[in-house]
Amino acid sequence: MAYVAARGGEAAIERAEALYRRLLGPLDPGLVKGLEQALPHLLDRVMSEGSLYAPELAALALAQTGGDLYEAVLLLRAYRTTLPRLAYALPIEPEVLFTVRRVSAAFKDIPGGQILGPTLDYSHRLLRLGGLQSDVPPTVPEPVSAENCDFEPQQVPFVADWHRQNGLMPPRPTDPTPGPAIPDLTREPLLFPAPRAQRLQALSRADTGGVLALGYANMRGYGAIHPTVNEVRLAYAEVRLQHPATGAVFSAGRVRYAQAEVLTKFRPGPDGKPTLELGFAASLGWNEVKLIAAAMLDAAMDLPEPHPAHTEEFVLSHTEPVEASGFCIHYKLPHYVTFGSDLDALRKARAQAVAEQEASRSAEVTE
């Protein structure tokens, strides 16, 4: 296919952008702050897919693009490439998480208890039309956020640790890979077969709709995975760094963090004994539905490949939001040279078909 650049018409292009900006209205700090406060879950999606945890910048990207998620993600990723890497944070551990939501479908009771937290899962899906006048929400405690709370970490164990303690799952690695040794998908190309660290990074910043579609297809029976949710957790995590001079560990702030684990049917473990298979996904920001589907795909990509959702290259390549949206959007650019050649070929084929039909009729008349 020919990629034909649009030439000329600079004044028209400038006016088109000016019209777009005018339709959106003024871009000011009030609008950005309002989006940041009113749409935290949408910002979480933009930050996750944009690979940059910065709520204010995510709100700015949404305001600048009029809510076009793909454009907002592209802006955030482009800005991220201008930032230097200053340090590597230490791994997130249960002991340094402030968990606000933690549920398991695998057990009725879990160590530490089920924590419903902030969710609409158990609410009626009714449109609150009173919000068009002067809707007064129910009285609830002041919401906890990473900025306005003074808390101690709530030590709630991972449900998977119970499986490990009972020999139903291989133990967790005791020596996590140090930050510099982990491949960085934002700076290194994705190669196949992908290391697990790259796979989890790709799922973390993958397009939510793409992950959900492939995960749903697999769960419905087109794949081989019908998982049980072992745990879904929403939390605030300390960003812990090690001081380069003193070696002391300190907190640089808190971020919204989420993770999901799903269990599949047991398979032979390293020692030959059957064990539970765990699918895992995590992200900065609370992206609950996406992570359940991503954890399922993480488990599915280790299976044989009778279905596209079991194929690592298919899943990770086709859920990349910037690449997918960019390739689709590029079809709006001029392709008249390519299409013109297609029309020429079509005309020749039609002329040839007419000539063959006439020759066939002449042969019939002669006979």
C-alpha positions in Angstrom: 0.0 0.0 0.0 1.2 3.5 -0.8 1.4 6.1 2.0 0.8 9.4 0.3 1.5 12.5 2.3 -0.9 15.4 2.2 0.7 18.4 0.6 -0.3 22.0 0.4 -3.3 23.5 2.0 -1.4 24.7 5.0 -3.9 27.5 5.7 -6.8 25.0 5.5 -5.1 22.7 7.9 -4.5 25.5 10.4 -8.2 26.6 10.1 -9.4 23.0 10.6 -7.4 22.7 13.9 -8.6 26.2 15.0 -12.2 25.1 14.4 -11.6 21.9 16.4 -10.2 24.0 19.3 -13.1 26.4 19.1 -15.7 23.6 19.3 -14.0 22.3 22.4 -13.9 25.6 24.1 -11.1 27.2 26.2 -8.5 25.0 27.7 -7.8 26.3 31.2 -6.7 25.0 34.7 -10.3 24.9 35.9 -11.4 22.5 33.1 -8.3 20.3 33.8 -8.9 20.2 37.5 -12.6 19.5 37.0 -11.8 16.5 34.9 -9.3 15.3 37.4 -11.8 15.3 40.2 -14.9 14.1 38.3 -13.4 11.3 36.1 -10.8 9.5 38.1 -11.5 6.1 36.5 -11.3 7.5 33.0 -7.9 9.1 34.0 -6.8 5.7 35.3 -7.4 4.2 31.9 -5.5 6.9 30.1 -2.6 6.7 32.5 -2.4 2.9 32.3 -2.5 2.9 28.5 -0.2 5.9 28.3 2.4 4.3 30.6 2.6 7.4 32.8 1.1 7.9 36.2 0.3 11.6 36.2 -3.4 12.4 36.9 -3.1 16.1 36.1 -1.4 15.4 32.8 -3.9 12.7 31.9 -6.7 15.2 32.6 -4.9 17.8 30.4 -4.6 15.3 27.6 -8.3 14.5 27.8 -9.3 18.2 27.8 -6.9 18.9 24.9 -8.4 16.1 22.8 -12.0 16.6 23.7 -12.2 13.1 25.4 -10.7 11.2 22.5 -9.0 8.4 24.4 -6.7 7.3 21.7 -5.4 10.8 21.1 -5.0 11.4 24.8 -3.0 8.2 25.2 -0.8 9.2 22.3 -0.2 12.6 23.8 0.7 11.1 27.2 3.1 8.5 25.6 4.8 11.2 23.5 5.3 13.4 26.5 6.6 10.4 28.5 9.4 9.9 26.0 10.8 13.4 26.9 11.2 12.5 30.6 14.5 11.1 32.0 14.5 8.0 34.2 15.7 9.1 37.6 15.5 5.9 39.6 13.9 2.5 39.9 11.2 2.0 42.6 11.4 -1.1 44.8 8.9 -3.9 44.2 5.4 -3.5 45.6 4.8 -5.8 48.6 1.6 -6.6 50.5 3.1 -5.0 53.6 3.3 -1.6 52.0 -0.2 -1.5 50.4 -3.2 0.4 51.7 -5.9 -1.9 50.4 -9.3 -0.2 49.9 -11.0 -3.1 47.9 -10.2 -6.7 47.8 -12.6 -9.5 46.8 -12.3 -13.1 45.9 -14.8 -15.3 44.0 -12.8 -18.5 44.9 -13.8 -18.4 48.6 -16.6 -17.2 50.7 -14.2 -16.2 53.5 -10.5 -15.2 52.9 -7.7 -14.3 55.2 -8.2 -10.7 56.1 -11.8 -10.7 54.9 -13.6 -9.6 51.8 -13.4 -5.8 51.4 -16.0 -4.4 49.1 -14.5 -0.9 48.9 -15.6 1.7 46.3 -17.7 -0.2 43.7 -21.0 -0.1 41.9 -21.0 -3.9 41.5 -23.9 -4.4 43.9 -25.9 -1.3 43.0 -28.9 -0.8 40.8 -27.9 0.6 37.4 -30.4 3.5 37.3 -29.7 6.8 35.7 -29.9 9.5 38.4 -32.0 12.1 36.5 -31.9 14.4 39.5 -28.4 15.2 38.6 -29.8 17.4 35.8 -31.3 19.7 38.4 -29.8 19.6 41.9 -29.0 16.0 42.8 -28.0 15.4 46.4 -25.9 12.3 46.7 -26.3 10.0 49.8 -24.4 11.0 52.8 -21.1 9.0 52.8 -17.8 9.5 54.6 -15.2 11.8 52.9 -13.5 9.7 50.2 -10.0 8.6 50.9 -7.4 9.6 48.3 -3.7 9.4 48.1 -3.4 13.1 48.8 -5.8 13.7 51.8 -5.2 10.6 53.9 -2.7 9.9 56.7 -2.7 6.1 57.0 -0.6 3.2 57.9 -0.4 0.3 55.4 -3.2 -2.2 55.9 -1.5 -5.6 55.8 -3.9 -7.8 54.0 -2.2 -11.0 52.6 -2.6 -12.1 49.0 -5.1 -15.0 48.5 -2.5 -16.8 46.3 -0.2 -17.0 49.4 -2.8 -19.3 51.0 -2.5 -21.6 48.0 1.2 -21.6 48.2 1.3 -22.3 51.9 -0.9 -25.3 51.3 1.2 -26.6 48.4 -1.3 -25.9 45.7 0.8 -23.5 43.8 4.6 -23.0 43.3 6.2 -20.6 45.8 6.8 -17.0 44.9 10.4 -16.1 43.9 12.2 -14.9 47.0 14.7 -12.7 45.0 12.7 -10.4 42.6 14.5 -9.2 39.5 16.1 -5.8 40.2 14.6 -2.8 38.3 17.5 -2.2 35.8 17.4 -5.9 34.8 13.7 -5.9 33.8 13.2 -5.2 30.1 11.5 -1.8 29.6 8.8 -2.0 27.0 8.7 1.8 26.7 12.3 1.8 25.6 12.8 -1.6 24.0 10.9 -3.3 21.2 8.5 -6.2 21.9 10.1 -9.4 20.7 8.5 -12.9 20.6 8.5 -15.1 22.5 8.3 -12.2 25.0 9.8 -12.5 28.5 7.1 -12.6 31.2 8.0 -9.1 32.4 7.4 -7.7 28.9 4.2 -9.6 28.6 2.8 -8.2 31.8 3.9 -4.7 30.8 2.2 -5.0 27.4 -1.0 -6.2 29.1 -0.8 -3.4 31.6 -0.7 -0.7 28.9 -2.9 -2.5 26.4 -6.1 -1.2 25.0 -8.9 -1.9 27.5 -11.5 -2.7 24.8 -9.1 -5.0 22.9 -8.2 -6.9 26.1 -11.8 -7.2 27.1 -12.9 -8.5 23.6 -10.2 -11.2 23.5 -10.7 -12.1 27.1 -14.5 -12.3 26.7 -14.1 -14.5 23.5 -11.9 -16.9 25.4 -14.2 -17.1 28.4 -17.2 -17.7 26.2 -15.7 -21.0 24.9 -13.7 -19.9 21.9 -10.6 -20.5 24.0 -9.7 -23.0 26.7 -9.9 -20.8 29.7 -12.9 -20.3 32.0 -11.2 -18.9 35.1 -12.1 -18.3 38.7 -11.2 -14.9 40.1 -8.8 -15.6 42.9 -8.4 -12.0 43.9 -9.1 -8.4 42.7 -7.4 -5.7 44.7 -7.5 -1.9 44.5 -5.0 -0.1 46.7 -2.7 2.8 47.3 0.9 1.9 47.0 3.9 3.7 48.3 6.5 4.5 45.6 9.5 3.4 47.6 13.0 4.5 46.5 16.5 3.9 47.8 18.5 7.0 48.5 21.6 6.9 46.2 23.9 8.2 48.9 22.7 6.8 52.2 20.9 3.7 51.0 17.9 4.5 53.1 14.5 3.6 51.7 12.0 6.4 51.6 8.5 7.1 50.0 8.2 9.5 47.1 4.4 9.5 47.2 1.5 7.2 46.7 -0.2 5.9 43.5 -3.5 4.1 42.8 -2.6 0.5 42.1 -4.7 -2.5 41.1 -4.0 -6.2 40.4 -6.1 -9.3 39.5 -5.4 -12.9 39.8 -7.4 -15.7 38.1 -7.1 -19.5 38.6 -7.3 -22.0 35.9 -7.6 -25.8 36.0 -4.7 -27.6 37.6 -1.7 -28.6 35.6 1.5 -30.5 36.3 3.9 -28.4 38.4 7.7 -28.4 38.3 7.8 -31.4 40.6 5.3 -33.3 38.5 2.5 -32.9 41.0 -0.7 -31.1 39.9 -0.9 -27.4 40.9 -3.2 -24.5 40.3 -2.3 -22.2 37.3 -2.3 -18.5 38.1 -2.9 -15.7 35.6 -1.8 -12.3 36.8 -2.2 -8.7 35.7 -1.5 -5.3 37.4 -1.5 -1.7 36.5 -1.1 1.8 37.9 -4.7 3.1 38.3 -7.8 1.2 39.2 -8.6 -0.7 35.9 -10.5 -3.6 37.4 -12.4 -5.1 34.4 -9.4 -4.8 32.2 -7.1 -6.6 34.7 -9.5 -9.5 35.1 -9.5 -10.1 31.3 -5.7 -9.4 31.1 -5.0 -12.0 33.9 -7.1 -14.5 32.0 -5.1 -13.8 28.8 -1.8 -14.1 30.7 -2.8 -17.7 31.6 -4.2 -18.4 28.1 -1.0 -17.4 26.3 0.8 -20.4 27.9 -1.6 -22.9 26.2 -1.4 -24.5 22.8 -2.7 -22.2 20.0 -6.0 -23.4 18.5 -7.4 -20.0 19.2 -6.0 -16.5 18.5 -6.4 -15.5 22.2 -3.8 -18.3 23.1 -1.3 -16.8 20.7 1.1 -14.3 22.5 2.0 -12.4 19.3 -1.7 -12.1 18.2 -2.8 -10.8 21.7 0.0 -8.4 22.4 0.3 -7.0 18.9 -3.4 -6.4 18.4 -4.2 -4.9 21.8 -1.5 -2.1 21.5 -3.7 1.0 21.4 -1.4 3.6 19.8 -0.3 1.4 17.0 -3.7 0.0 16.3 -5.5 3.4 16.4 -2.7 5.0 14.4 -2.9 2.4 11.6 -6.6 2.6 11.4 -6.6 6.4 11.4 -4.0 6.6 8.7 -6.6 5.3 6.2 -8.1 8.8 6.4 -5.0 10.2 4.7 -4.9 10.5 0.9 -4.6 7.1 -0.9 -5.8 8.3 -4.3 -2.7 6.9 -6.1 -3.3 3.4 -4.8 -7.0 3.6 -5.3 -6.5 5.0 -8.8 -4.4 2.0 -9.7 -7.1 -0.3 -8.2 -9.6 1.4 -10.5 -7.4 0.9 -13.5 -7.1 -2.8 -12.7 -10.8 -3.0 -12.2 -11.5 -1.4 -15.6 -9.1 -3.7 -17.4 -10.7 -6.7 -15.7 -14.2 -5.6 -16.7 -13.1 -4.9 -20.3 -11.5 -8.4 -20.4 -14.7 -10.0 -19.1 -16.8 -8.2 -21.7 -14.4 -9.3 -24.5 -14.6 -12.9 -23.3 -18.4 -12.8 -23.2 -18.5 -11.4 -26.8 -16.1 -14.0 -28.0 -18.2 -16.7 -26.3 -21.4 -15.4 -28.0 -19.6 -15.3 -31.4 -18.5 -18.9 -31.0 -22.1 -19.9 -30.2 -23.5 -18.1 -33.3 -20.8 -19.8 -35.5 -21.7 -23.2 -34.3 
